[in-house]
Each structure stands twice: as structure tokens, then as C-alpha cells.
Amino acid sequence: MSNAQFGVLITGAGGFVGRRLVQRFLEAGWRVVSCYRRSPERFLADQGEIPIVGDLADCALSPPIPIDFVIHAAARSPQPGAGPEAFFRNNVIATQRLIQFAQRHGCPPILYLSSLSIFGKIDRDIVDETTPRVNPDPYGSSKYMGECLLDEHAREMPSLALRLPGILGPGARTPWLAQVVHRLRCHEPVTLFHPQARFNNAVHVDGLADFILGLTNQKWTGFDAVTLGARDSLTIRDVVTRLAEWTASQSPIEVVPATQTAFTISSQRAETLYHYAPQSIEDILQRYARETKP
């Protein structure tokens, strides 16, 4: 599916990932219904974007065109002041409302942007779909509950959860690497843990958008979940020193005692079953360094 006879519903269209997905699907010729919590300052009406404004946890969606694919990118992310109630409302109740919408509109496939946070305290060197969940925080628990809701309806509608690491690209702010690059650009001190541990815990938003677009040409049944990461890996020390070089930073870099386990991510199942083609971690980092402004 890749032309204007097909419609996609994208929640979280005002967010970092959602906005890029809207743009990518419009570029591919889709008719895009974009869901915003608040009225956007601008939207791409000239390219065919059809905005819907409202709180997903409260409103009953009623798009003006048929929907063939749903991407659930809306979520309440960890930030100061966000408590368990906010995560439950925006990440669980909102997902439940979206499932109800899909039931009313022919049960189109739902792609759910989940998170590695569902695993909680990770004590393995390599994370994949079999990694046990140990004491996830309220955010991670709420994202997992969203997955469980989709699994409950697996017989009637196909759904796929992408368990994502840090997502980089222009405008990224929350991933650890985004914070590192910001400090490097400002020549502020940077601390790192596990300097010799391997690291591939990132995807670029454009690579993610291309993968998601490709998923619309695939068929699957039931519910599934996959972990995504970059191809290859670098040591954490190499990650930071290369970013410092590419940003011409004078930041001092200090190694501090680790409080968490370091791990890499296996994307093998996503590659085998869903044709995921991960970018190398070095390419992702170098591109992101170019994209950030001094």
C-alpha cells in the first residue's frame, strides 16, 4: 500500500516521532489523518494532511476517510511532574480508546510504538523479546499494559508493538544521547558509565519511519512485539568520544561508577520476520551530530 487510495491514522502527530511519520506517509502518497492533543500551529493541509484535535483518552475518533492502517505514536513520556495516574490515562486508557475506534472501523492493523522501558531493571548483556520484565517504572508498566490490551484483541485485529530504544533525529530531546550531544555542543562536562561496554541502543527517526512505511506492505495476524536497535555496536567510550569529535566539543569527559547494567539490543527477530534493516550505530550517531545545531 503506497498511494492516495489508502488512509492512515497517526496519533501523537504533534510529537517528535509522530510529526516525522505524518511527513513520511504524505511523501509516500497516503491520505493521512493526524491526531493532535492540541491545535497545531501549522499542518500540511497543502499535502493532504487531515488533522483531528482532541484528547485521545476522552474523545471518540471519527475520521472523515476510511482508515487502512493505524499508528499509535501518542504517549505520555517520563518527565517532571508525570505520575502514575498520567501514565495510566494517556498510555493505557488512550490505547483502549484507539482499539475501540479500530473495532468500529473494520479492525485495521495497529502499529504500537512501545518502549524498552517495559523490561524495567535489565540484567542481561543482550536484550531481546524474551528478556524478563523486572520492576518496570510506572511509564514502562503503562506501555506494557498497552501491549496487553492489543494482545487481548489479537483474534479480531492484527497488531505489532515496536519496543524502541532512544530515537534520534532533529528535535530529539529525551534520549541519553540527545542529552550528551546537547552538553557537548555547550562544552559542558559529560559523564559516562561502563566505558568498555558495547552500545547500539538507538534508532534514527527517519530509519524508523521508513521501516514503518514498509510494514504496510506486509501481512501479519494476531499480536506480536519486537525489539529494535542499531546494527553493529561501539563501546560507550567510543560513542562519546566520536560525538565529541564530530561536534568539535571541548567538554571534559569523566567516567563515573555505574548504577545500571549495560546491554545491547538484538533486532534479529524484527529482521527475520518483518524485514527490518537496522542502520549502523556509527552512521546514526554521525548523522545526528550533523543535524544538531551548535
C-alpha positions in Angstrom: 0.0 0.0 0.0 1.6 3.3 -1.0 -0.8 5.6 -2.8 -3.6 8.0 -2.1 -6.4 5.4 -2.1 -5.2 4.3 1.3 -5.7 6.1 4.6 -3.5 6.0 7.7 -4.4 7.3 11.2 -1.4 8.6 13.2 -1.8 9.5 16.8 0.7 11.7 18.6 1.1 13.8 15.4 2.4 16.7 17.4 5.3 14.8 18.9 8.8 14.3 17.6 8.2 10.8 16.1 4.6 11.4 15.1 5.4 14.5 13.1 8.0 12.7 11.1 5.6 9.8 10.4 3.0 12.2 9.1 5.5 13.8 6.8 6.9 10.4 5.6 3.4 9.0 4.8 2.4 12.1 3.0 5.5 11.9 0.9 4.6 8.3 0.0 1.2 9.4 -1.2 -1.0 8.3 1.6 -4.0 10.2 2.9 -3.1 11.0 6.5 -5.5 11.6 9.4 -3.3 13.1 12.1 -4.4 13.2 15.8 -3.3 16.1 17.9 -3.9 16.7 21.6 -3.9 20.4 21.0 -4.4 22.5 17.8 -1.1 22.6 15.8 0.5 25.8 14.9 0.5 24.5 11.3 -0.2 21.3 9.5 0.4 20.1 6.0 -3.0 20.7 4.5 -1.5 21.5 1.1 -0.1 18.0 1.1 -3.3 16.3 2.2 -3.0 16.1 6.0 -6.3 15.9 7.7 -6.0 16.9 11.4 -8.2 15.8 14.3 -7.8 17.7 17.6 -8.7 16.2 20.9 -7.6 14.2 23.9 -7.5 10.6 22.8 -8.4 9.3 26.3 -11.6 11.3 26.1 -12.8 11.5 22.6 -14.3 9.0 20.1 -12.4 9.3 16.9 -14.4 9.9 13.8 -12.1 10.3 10.8 -13.6 11.6 7.5 -12.0 9.0 5.3 -11.6 5.2 5.5 -8.6 4.0 7.5 -6.4 1.1 6.4 -3.6 1.3 8.9 -3.2 2.8 12.4 0.0 4.0 14.0 -0.2 4.7 17.7 2.6 7.1 18.5 0.8 9.1 21.2 2.1 8.6 24.7 2.9 10.4 28.0 6.6 10.2 28.3 8.6 10.4 31.5 9.1 14.0 32.5 9.0 16.1 35.7 5.5 16.1 37.2 4.3 13.0 35.4 2.9 10.5 37.9 1.3 7.0 37.6 -2.2 8.5 37.0 -1.0 10.5 34.0 0.8 7.5 32.5 -2.3 5.3 33.0 -4.7 7.8 31.5 -2.6 8.8 28.5 -0.9 5.4 27.7 -3.5 2.9 28.8 -6.9 4.5 28.5 -5.9 6.2 25.3 -4.8 2.8 23.8 -8.1 1.3 24.9 -10.0 4.1 23.1 -7.9 3.5 20.0 -8.8 -0.2 20.0 -12.5 0.7 20.3 -12.1 3.0 17.3 -10.5 0.2 15.3 -13.3 -2.1 16.2 -15.8 0.4 14.9 -13.9 0.8 11.6 -13.2 -2.6 10.4 -10.2 -3.6 12.6 -7.3 -2.2 10.6 -3.8 -3.2 11.6 -2.4 -1.3 14.6 1.2 -0.4 14.9 2.1 0.5 18.5 5.2 2.4 19.4 6.2 0.7 22.7 9.5 1.1 24.6 12.3 -0.9 26.1 11.2 0.6 29.4 8.6 -2.2 29.6 11.5 -4.5 30.8 12.3 -2.4 33.8 15.6 -3.5 35.5 17.7 -5.2 32.8 20.4 -7.5 34.0 21.3 -9.2 30.7 24.0 -8.4 28.2 21.7 -8.7 25.2 18.0 -7.6 25.2 15.5 -9.3 23.0 11.8 -10.3 23.1 12.5 -13.0 25.8 14.1 -10.6 28.3 12.2 -10.9 31.6 10.3 -7.9 33.0 11.7 -6.9 36.4 10.2 -3.9 38.3 9.4 -1.5 35.5 8.6 2.0 36.5 5.1 3.5 36.0 5.9 4.6 32.5 7.2 1.2 31.5 4.3 -0.5 33.1 1.8 1.7 31.3 3.4 0.9 27.9 3.3 -2.8 28.7 -0.4 -2.6 29.6 -1.0 -1.0 26.2 0.7 -4.1 24.6 -1.5 -6.4 26.8 -4.7 -4.6 25.6 -3.7 -5.2 22.0 -2.9 -8.8 22.8 -6.4 -9.3 24.3 -7.9 -8.3 20.9 -5.4 -10.3 18.8 -8.1 -12.6 17.3 -10.0 -9.7 15.8 -7.3 -7.3 14.7 -3.6 -7.6 13.9 -1.2 -5.5 15.9 2.5 -5.1 16.3 4.4 -3.4 19.1 7.9 -1.9 18.4 9.9 -1.9 21.6 12.1 1.1 20.9 15.4 2.4 22.3 16.4 6.1 22.1 15.1 7.7 18.9 17.4 10.3 17.4 16.9 13.0 14.8 16.4 16.8 14.5 14.5 17.9 17.6 15.2 14.8 19.8 15.5 15.8 23.4 14.8 13.0 25.8 17.2 10.1 24.9 20.5 9.9 26.8 22.4 10.5 23.5 20.4 13.7 22.8 21.4 15.0 26.2 25.0 14.0 25.7 25.1 15.9 22.4 23.5 18.9 23.9 26.2 19.0 26.6 28.9 18.5 24.1 27.6 21.4 22.0 27.6 23.6 25.1 31.1 22.4 26.1 29.7 21.2 29.4 31.1 18.2 31.3 29.9 14.8 30.2 29.8 11.7 32.4 29.7 8.1 31.2 29.2 4.7 32.7 30.6 1.3 31.6 33.2 2.8 29.2 34.2 -0.5 27.7 30.6 -1.9 27.3 29.1 -2.2 23.9 26.3 0.1 22.8 23.7 0.0 19.9 20.7 1.4 21.8 19.5 3.9 19.2 17.5 4.3 16.0 17.2 7.3 13.7 13.7 8.7 13.3 13.9 8.5 9.5 15.1 4.9 9.6 12.2 4.1 11.9 9.7 5.9 9.6 10.9 4.0 6.5 10.6 0.7 8.4 7.1 1.5 9.5 6.1 2.5 5.9 7.4 -0.8 4.7 5.3 -2.7 7.3 2.2 -1.5 5.5 3.1 -3.9 2.6 3.3 -6.8 4.9 0.6 -9.0 6.4 0.6 -10.5 9.8 -2.1 -11.9 12.1 -2.6 -11.7 15.9 -0.4 -9.7 18.2 3.4 -9.6 18.1 6.2 -7.5 19.7 9.8 -7.0 18.6 12.9 -5.1 19.9 14.7 -2.7 17.7 18.3 -1.4 17.9 21.1 -0.3 15.6 23.4 -2.6 13.6 26.8 -3.3 15.0 28.0 -1.6 18.2 30.6 0.7 19.7 32.0 0.9 23.2 30.3 3.6 25.2 33.6 5.5 25.4 33.9 5.4 21.6 30.3 6.7 21.3 31.0 9.7 23.5 34.5 10.5 22.1 33.3 10.3 18.5 30.4 12.6 19.2 32.8 15.0 20.9 35.0 14.9 17.8 32.1 15.4 15.3 30.7 18.3 17.4 34.1 19.9 17.9 33.4 19.8 21.6 35.8 20.8 24.4 33.7 19.1 27.1 35.6 17.2 29.8 34.6 13.6 29.9 34.5 11.8 33.2 33.9 8.1 33.9 31.7 7.5 37.0 30.6 4.3 38.8 27.8 2.5 37.1 24.4 2.1 38.7 22.8 0.1 36.0 23.7 -2.8 33.7 24.9 -2.0 30.2 23.4 -4.0 27.4 23.0 -4.2 23.6 19.8 -4.9 21.7 19.1 -7.8 19.3 16.9 -6.9 16.3 17.2 -10.4 14.8 13.6 -11.3 15.1 12.4 -8.0 13.6 14.9 -8.5 10.7 13.8 -12.1 10.1 10.0 -11.6 10.4 9.4 -8.0 9.4 12.4 -7.2 7.1 13.8 -4.6 9.5 17.1 -3.2 8.1 18.9 -1.6 11.0 21.3 1.3 10.3 24.8 1.1 11.8 25.2 2.8 15.2 28.1 4.9 13.8 26.0 6.2 10.8 23.2 7.1 13.2 25.5 9.0 15.5 27.4 10.8 12.8 24.1 11.9 11.1 22.7 13.1 14.4 25.8 15.1 15.2 25.4 16.8 11.8 21.8 17.5 12.4 22.1 19.2 15.8 22.8 22.9 15.8 25.6 24.5 17.9 
